[in-house]
Amino acid sequence: MRAHGSPLVIGHRGACGYRPEHTRQAYELAFQLGADFVEPDIVATKDGVLVLRHENEISGTTDVASRSEFANKRTTKEVDGVPVTGWFTEDFTWAELSTLRCRERLGAFRQASASFDGQYPIMRLTHLFDLVDHLAETTDRELGVVAEIKHATYFESIGLPLDELFADELQQLGWQDEPNRLVIESFEKGVLRKVRERGIRGTRIYLIEHEGAAFDLVARDGEDAVSYADEIGEVGMYGLATRQGLDAIDGISVDKSLLLDASAESGTTDLVDRAHAVGLAVFTWTLRPENKFLTTPFRTEGEKGSFGHWQNEFRTIMSSGVDGVFADHPDLALVVRDAVASQ
């Protein structure tokens, strides 16, 4: 993994600015556009197959709501302490889930991607690793995967331990010892430890929200759970960096709002510098060019789906020294990365 140089460009759920997220076509396009790594979100089916979806609730990313044969599977569950209504991957077998077709989650702003709605099936995790291995044979670039394990505490509570399922699949694929090509990330540190316990060697990245606390800590400590904000404070950051053995992490991945500061001369906070000072890499998410997703100083007048001053925001983020950026349009991120590198 590249550190403290030009940042890795990671195709966020593939090139999801151009194709429905988590489809084979989105991942293929991300690498064609020059992405270094791609990022799948990993959840499980009823029969323990790992599949790639933004969430385990799939009404916004598939055609399941229009499929009358699955109408009886609509339900309400509590996921990470939040009531959610819809259709859930863990209520489907892989055979059932594979009959669904993907939809663009942000169709109101991504008409180009939404024009492919209904054309592509859901991918299994094994399909993605096979794809990366195949594409790596056709290029001299090192292609990698940033695998995000979603809702680990929740899935374990229903008898689907994602760490075990993930480790089993990677060992079968021969990806268990790929520290340069494999990054494992989660909003829960506990599952990062469990995956390492099962012999999977990869860069371990702890995802950090701009508010709240990790659900594995909330499940254990309730209201006393340490917040994400405290975990990346002066004391907390040192604590993350000095974790040892199976508990060690290699870096953090933060909401871009934690990096951007319009009042600072550089336009960014000191978070990257503080993390680097204690030996942690820093990734950030998500670089998107549309006004709706840009921070206020970089928006323009016009529609939410229109592109704003995205190059300025991307440049500010990359100039912070960040080690990796997640981008829905990898080609746009690469344009800015190359410009920053040439300065």
LINQUIJO-V642728 format. One record per residue. N is the residue number from 1. SS is DSSP state (helix for helix, strand for strand, loop for the rest). PSI is psi in degrees with one decimal (NA if undefined). Layout:
n = [N/N]
ss = [SS/SS]
psi = [PSI/PSI]
This chain:
n = [1/2/3/4/5/6/7/8/9/10/11/12/13/14/15/16/17/18/19/20/21/22/23/24/25/26/27/28/29/30/31/32/33/34/35/36/37/38/39/40/41/42/43/44/45/46/47/48/49/50/51/52/53/54/55/56/57/58/59/60/61/62/63/64/65/66/67/68/69/70/71/72/73/74/75/76/77/78/79/80/81/82/83/84/85/86/87/88/89/90/91/92/93/94/95/96/97/98/99/100/101/102/103/104/105/106/107/108/109/110/111/112/113/114/115/116/117/118/119/120/121/122/123/124/125/126/127/128/129/130/131/132/133/134/135/136/137/138/139/140/141/142/143/144/145/146/147/148/149/150/151/152/153/154/155/156/157/158/159/160/161/162/163/164/165/166/167/168/169/170/171/172/173/174/175/176/177/178/179/180/181/182/183/184/185/186/187/188/189/190/191/192/193/194/195/196/197/198/199/200/201/202/203/204/205/206/207/208/209/210/211/212/213/214/215/216/217/218/219/220/221/222/223/224/225/226/227/228/229/230/231/232/233/234/235/236/237/238/239/240/241/242/243/244/245/246/247/248/249/250/251/252/253/254/255/256/257/258/259/260/261/262/263/264/265/266/267/268/269/270/271/272/273/274/275/276/277/278/279/280/281/282/283/284/285/286/287/288/289/290/291/292/293/294/295/296/297/298/299/300/301/302/303/304/305/306/307/308/309/310/311/312/313/314/315/316/317/318/319/320/321/322/323/324/325/326/327/328/329/330/331/332/333/334/335/336/337/338/339/340/341/342/343]
ss = [loop/loop/loop/loop/loop/loop/loop/strand/strand/strand/strand/strand/loop/loop/loop/loop/loop/loop/loop/loop/loop/loop/loop/helix/helix/helix/helix/helix/helix/helix/helix/helix/loop/loop/loop/loop/strand/strand/strand/strand/strand/strand/strand/strand/loop/loop/loop/loop/loop/strand/strand/strand/loop/loop/loop/loop/strand/loop/loop/loop/loop/strand/loop/helix/helix/helix/loop/helix/helix/helix/helix/helix/helix/loop/strand/strand/strand/strand/strand/loop/loop/strand/strand/strand/strand/strand/loop/strand/helix/helix/helix/loop/loop/helix/helix/helix/helix/loop/loop/loop/strand/strand/loop/loop/loop/loop/loop/loop/loop/loop/helix/helix/helix/helix/loop/loop/loop/loop/loop/loop/strand/loop/loop/strand/helix/helix/helix/helix/helix/helix/helix/helix/helix/helix/helix/helix/loop/loop/loop/loop/loop/loop/loop/strand/strand/strand/strand/strand/strand/loop/loop/helix/helix/helix/helix/helix/helix/loop/loop/loop/loop/helix/helix/helix/helix/helix/helix/helix/helix/helix/helix/helix/helix/loop/loop/loop/strand/loop/loop/loop/loop/strand/strand/strand/strand/strand/loop/loop/helix/helix/helix/helix/helix/helix/helix/helix/helix/loop/loop/loop/strand/loop/strand/strand/strand/strand/strand/strand/loop/loop/loop/loop/strand/loop/helix/helix/helix/helix/helix/helix/helix/helix/helix/helix/loop/loop/strand/helix/helix/helix/helix/loop/loop/helix/helix/helix/helix/helix/helix/helix/helix/loop/loop/loop/helix/helix/helix/loop/loop/loop/strand/strand/strand/strand/strand/helix/helix/helix/loop/strand/loop/loop/loop/loop/loop/loop/loop/strand/loop/loop/helix/helix/helix/helix/helix/helix/helix/loop/loop/loop/strand/strand/strand/strand/strand/strand/strand/loop/loop/strand/loop/loop/loop/loop/loop/helix/helix/helix/loop/loop/loop/loop/loop/loop/loop/loop/strand/loop/loop/helix/helix/helix/helix/helix/helix/helix/helix/helix/loop/loop/loop/loop/loop/strand/strand/strand/strand/loop/loop/helix/helix/helix/helix/helix/helix/helix/helix/helix/helix/helix/helix/helix/loop]
psi = [131.7/140.1/135.3/29.1/-148.4/132.7/148.7/139.7/118.7/119.5/108.6/105.9/32.1/-148.9/71.2/-2.8/-15.2/-25.5/152.7/135.6/149.4/21.7/158.3/-40.5/-35.3/-40.1/-43.4/-45.2/-38.6/-46.7/-36.7/-33.3/-3.8/5.7/143.5/-44.9/165.8/158.0/113.1/144.9/133.0/124.4/178.4/153.8/173.8/-35.9/22.0/21.1/131.7/127.5/164.7/106.9/150.8/-40.5/166.9/-19.0/124.1/14.2/-27.5/-10.4/3.1/176.2/20.1/-34.7/-21.3/1.8/103.4/-28.7/-15.2/11.8/-34.4/-7.1/-6.1/132.6/176.7/133.0/164.3/114.2/118.8/41.2/5.4/128.1/132.3/133.0/134.7/-146.9/136.9/138.5/-35.5/-4.5/2.2/144.1/164.3/-38.2/-40.4/-46.2/-32.8/-12.1/-12.8/161.2/148.7/150.9/152.0/122.5/-32.2/44.1/-29.7/-24.2/-11.1/68.1/-34.2/-45.2/-41.5/-21.4/-12.2/7.7/139.1/1.8/-23.1/141.9/168.9/145.1/145.7/157.3/-40.5/-34.1/-39.9/-45.3/-36.7/-40.3/-45.4/-43.1/-42.3/-47.2/-31.4/-26.7/-14.1/4.2/159.1/2.8/147.7/115.7/138.1/177.8/132.4/100.2/115.6/119.8/118.1/137.9/48.0/-43.6/-42.8/-50.1/-37.5/-36.3/-20.1/16.9/21.8/75.7/108.6/-32.2/-42.9/-45.9/-41.7/-47.9/-42.2/-43.9/-40.4/-36.8/-37.8/-31.1/-10.8/20.7/14.6/-16.1/66.0/61.9/-23.5/-20.9/-8.7/123.6/133.9/126.7/154.9/155.4/1.8/120.5/-29.8/-41.1/-27.6/-40.4/-45.3/-38.0/-41.3/-37.6/-30.6/10.6/12.4/118.2/117.6/166.1/130.5/121.5/129.7/119.2/138.0/119.9/163.7/-11.4/170.5/-162.7/158.9/137.0/-30.1/-32.9/-38.8/-42.2/-32.6/-42.2/-5.9/-134.3/-15.0/2.1/135.9/133.3/159.3/-40.7/-42.6/-32.5/-23.7/14.6/-177.3/-48.0/-44.3/-39.7/-41.6/-38.1/-40.4/-40.8/-23.8/9.7/140.4/158.8/-132.5/-21.8/-8.8/145.3/159.5/-16.6/-178.2/156.1/121.5/151.2/135.4/-22.1/-22.4/-10.8/-32.5/135.1/100.0/-21.6/-14.0/149.0/-38.4/-15.1/1.9/162.5/-178.0/14.2/-45.9/-44.6/-41.4/-40.7/-45.4/-34.5/-26.5/9.6/14.3/136.4/159.8/124.8/163.1/154.2/149.3/137.0/116.2/139.6/-13.8/147.7/-40.1/-33.5/-12.4/151.2/155.8/-45.1/-17.0/5.6/155.2/168.0/148.0/-165.4/152.3/-30.5/-5.8/149.9/133.7/-150.4/60.8/-35.8/-37.1/-41.9/-46.1/-41.8/-42.1/-44.5/-47.8/-29.3/-10.0/-13.2/11.1/147.8/-20.6/143.5/137.3/129.0/135.5/-26.7/86.2/-33.5/-36.6/-40.6/-37.5/-36.1/-45.4/-40.6/-44.7/-38.7/-43.1/-40.2/-28.9/-7.0/NA]
